[in-house]
Amino acid sequence: MKNYWIFLILIITVFVVAGCDKEIPEATPEIIEFANCLRENGVVMYSSITCHVCDTQKEMFMNPSGLVKSIECNPNGPNAQPFVCVEKGIEATPTWTLENDEGNEIKRVVGLQNTAQLAEFSGCPAP
């Protein structure tokens, strides 16, 4: 029985260490410039920690946190703001909105967007 527990602990340790080894690539200057333009133009991504498409969107910007303004809609997520998502009528994630300086929505698009689609949506030059 003792060998079973040692084996189990060894397997768990291998999986934890392997999972921690994933490096997130650095954003290119073009992506950083594009993300800055999105943020400056009032583009916001509403996402959820349970949304794998949202993860894909964030990876486009090598952005687990920071380059593109993102609001977490899942109450169990980090820095969650579900009340904002309810107030904005977010029904699916990712939802991208273009908002004015007062936070009023000008337009929105739902689902996975590539950089060309986001460029057209936001008025930012595509990287």
N, C-alpha and C positions, 0 to 999 in steps of 0.2 A: 504494500500500500504506500510505503514511503517513496518508492521509486516512481509511482504514479504521480504524486504531488510534485516531485522534482521535475519530471518530464513536463507536466502541465505548466509549471512556472517557467521552464525553459522556453516552451512554445510561445507563451504569452509575451515573454521578454523579446523574443525574435520579432514578433509581429509589431510590438510597440516601437522597437528601435528602427525597424524597416519603415514604418509609417512616419517616423520623425525625420527621416533622411530626405524627404521630398523637398527640393529647393524650388522656390518660385523665381522664375527668370526676371531680370531687371527690365523695366520698361525702356523702350528705345526713345530717343529724343523726340521722334515724330509722334509716337503714341502719347508721350507726356504733353506735348504741345496740343494735340488733338483733345486730350482729356481736359486740359486747362481751358480750352475754348468751349467745350461742352459745359463745364462748370460756370464759366463766365457768362455764357448765353442763357443760363437758367435751366439746364437739363438735369433732371433728377431721375434716378433709377429706384423704383420701389421693388424690393426683393424679399426673399424669405430664406432662412437657413435650410429649409427642407426642399428648396427648389434647385434641382440640378442644372436647369437652364440658366438660372441666375449665377451659379458657379461658373458656367461657361462664359457668360457675359463678363464677369469679373476677371476671369483669366485672360480675356481679350486685352485687358488693360493691365495684366499682371497685378491685379488690384484686390488683394484680400481686404484692404482697407485704405482708402485715401484718394486715389486719383480722380475718380468720378464720384459725385455726390450720390450717396445711396441711403435709402431709408429702409430699415429692417421692419417688416410687417409682422413677423412671427413673434408673439409675446415671449417666447422662450429663447429668442435670439439675442446676440450681444447688442447692447445699445438699442433695444427694441423700442419702437414708436408705433404700436398698433393703432393707437388713437388717431394718429395722423393719417394712416392708411384708410381707416374707416371714414374719417372726415373727407378725404379726397375721393372716396368711392372706388378704391382699388379692389378689384374682384379677382385678379389673376396676377401672377408674377412670372417674369419681370414685366413691369409696366414702366415705360419711359414717358415722362412729361416734360413739356417745355413750359416754364413758369416765369412770370414777370417778377420784378423786384419785390412786389408785395406778396409773392407766393401764390398768385392766382394763376390757374392753369390756362394756357393758351391752346395747347393741343396735346394729344397723347397717342402712343402706339404701344401695342401689347405684343409680347413674345420676343424671341431671339432676334436681335438686330446685328447686322454686320457693320463695319465702319462706314461703308458707302451709304447704307440706309440711315445711319445716325448722322452722317454729314448732311444728307438731304433734309432730314428732320430738323436739324439744329441750325443749319446755315454755316456750319464750320467746314473748312476745307478738309477733305479726306486725307489721311496720312498716306 
